[in-house]
Amino acid sequence: MLAADPGASIASIAAEAGVDRRTVYRRFASREDLLAALYEARLTAIEDAIEDARLREAPVAVALHRYVENIVTVNRTWPVDLARMLADDSVYARRDAAVEEVDTFLQRATDEGLLRSGLPQGWASALLPQLMHLVSRQLPDLSAGQAADVVVDTLLNGLGPS
């Protein structure tokens, strides 16, 4: 609900969840506390997705598919307004660590020839999250694995060796 309506009230959120707003307020003192908990859950899910993908040790193609599949699941489970989430200063250090891990992996993918070298700096790092976001929202009927197939195929055919 917050992804579709970032300004949703606690009463609206409670109604959507099928609980009384007092129940929400017992757990979260304010709307900001609720948002902080959502951001925390999403960041933890992203960190778990990165760890599960084994970006440093698994074969690059396997790690890429696993990472994308995991992040598609995160995007569908925690569909928060990312612009608003990234405006929260407490998010930056953890987000930056996750981005650095993925950037290091994408450099490994380039070094091993899975991605084409010579592209503008950071291009794959900018494109991959956009593809994952797009498939998560535009192709909701695909399983996470099928969505990962689409993203990986698009990424490799668009960025793969010429």
Buried (B, 14 or more C-beta within 10 A) or exposed (E): EBBEEEEBEBEBBBBEEEEEBEEBBEEBEEBEEBBBEBBEBBBEBBBEBBEBBBBEEBEBEEBBBBBBBBBBBBBBEBBBBBEBBEEEEEBEEBBEEBBEBBBEBBBBBBEEEBBBEEEEEEBBBEBBBEBBBBBBEEBEEBEBEBBBBBBBEBBBEEBEEE
